[in-house]
Amino acid sequence: MDGVFANLMFITLFSEFTLKVQSMFSSIFAQINTGDPTSLILQFFYLLSFFLFIFYGNRLQTYLMLREIGNAAGRLKGMKDTARNLAIATLKESTKEAIDPTPRIDHFLEYFTIMPASLDPTGIVPKLDHALDVRDQRFRDEVKLIAPTADDVKTNDIEGVLEVAISLNTIYRVVNHFYLLGKKTMSLYLIMQIQMQLPMIMEIAESYSVAIKAFADGQPIGDGAGALVAAKFMHGNETRKIAKDVVVAETQFEGRRLLVLKAEGPGSTVGKPGEAIKKLIDENEGKVAAVIMIDAAGKYEGEKSGETSEGTGAAIGGIGVDQYTIEEITLKYKIPVHAVIVKESVKESVSPMTKDIYEGTDIAVARVKRLIHERAKEGDIVIVAGIGNSVGIGQ
């Protein structure tokens, strides 16, 4: 039945097309008989464009898409080269030795990480954690080889610069691959895959292009909103290192004991907040009234940057290792996890922090204080975790 229906549809469409062509020719012959040359020429060009569109419309569309992708690839190459040059310049400024970092940076721009096999998901989180630890240590060792005299803060900032440079290089290689492959095959459907995603790809690339300067200069970025909220709570209090690149400070609020943690600043790092929260809960034998997490989060179009929202659950990005650790330990002791987010766009998250986002952190502080007041009693322990990159944000 499906085949019969398809044949009937084809016959119907073909009949309509035939009638349309017959009508055009009849109109042309009528113009010839009336002797109107202007109308005749217009009809001729109309008929010619009609047939060109029928037989060459897809090819024309393919050429236009290829041109758009080619222009994007050219812009991405410029961003990638600018990021590379800035990484070289930053490393040269950070070392007193006459070492040319160009060869090592060019070698390192194509660094990659192979994720663990997920055919059997049991135990995949520790494998992911190990892979990321090895990657982070390799980045740090690479920076120390090129700039051995750089201090820890500058080393972290250089790592951020290299991360962005690698990301821009990867984006360019992917887009350029699809451009050359599409040009080679002239496959409309292959080209459409990358062309439809170009606006989002270019927005991310432009964000990284702005971000690399912020990392090089040690400026706070939008993603550091959560870290800034935590810094406002721990300001003036003594800190101690609790986990890799994470510090914690103890303070009081309305009779509640607060354990406030964030990535160790002002260098560019996000640390391992999952491990830090687990250690704090274990240190207090699970006697924690609540965990409150503050992080930057993507906003919808039309929403104002810097607005805040509340929710439940572990507010943290990444591939899920820290989120898994937090959920496991809070489930073990039945500790509620509350989330406060500061809204911002993808571009704002990696760009220098704007006034709207900075003012949004003050609102987030007020929301966290209200949550502490409502969700914990006097004498209770509350963990306040500021999640995000701590570049430019100290304790």
Number of C-alpha atoms within 10 A of each C-alpha: 6 7 8 9 10 11 12 12 12 12 12 12 12 12 12 12 12 12 12 12 15 12 12 16 15 12 15 19 13 13 17 13 9 11 11 11 11 10 14 18 13 12 17 15 11 13 16 12 14 14 13 12 13 10 11 13 13 13 14 13 13 21 16 12 20 23 14 14 24 18 13 21 23 14 15 24 19 15 21 26 14 16 26 24 14 18 26 21 15 21 25 18 12 18 15 12 12 7 12 13 18 17 9 14 22 13 9 15 19 13 14 10 9 8 11 15 10 10 7 7 9 8 9 16 18 13 14 18 17 13 15 17 14 13 15 13 11 12 20 16 15 17 24 16 12 20 23 15 15 18 12 15 18 23 24 25 25 29 24 25 28 26 19 27 28 22 21 28 21 17 19 23 17 12 22 19 13 21 25 15 14 22 18 9 10 16 14 17 11 16 22 18 11 19 19 12 10 17 12 11 18 17 13 17 23 17 20 26 24 18 27 28 19 22 29 23 16 23 20 28 26 29 29 32 35 30 30 29 27 28 24 15 24 23 13 11 12 12 17 12 15 19 21 16 19 24 21 29 23 16 17 14 14 12 14 18 20 24 22 25 32 37 35 27 24 21 28 32 23 22 22 20 27 24 19 26 27 19 15 19 21 14 10 10 10 17 16 23 21 21 25 25 27 31 28 30 24 17 18 11 9 6 12 14 22 27 18 23 14 16 13 12 17 25 22 25 14 7 12 14 20 23 18 13 20 24 18 14 19 20 12 10 15 15 17 17 20 20 21 26 26 26 27 27 20 18 19 21 25 24 24 22 18 17 10 15 26 21 14 22 27 17 17 25 19 13 16 23 14 11 17 26 15 9 16 17 15 12 14 16 23 24 23 27 29 30 30 27 31 33 29 21 22 17 24
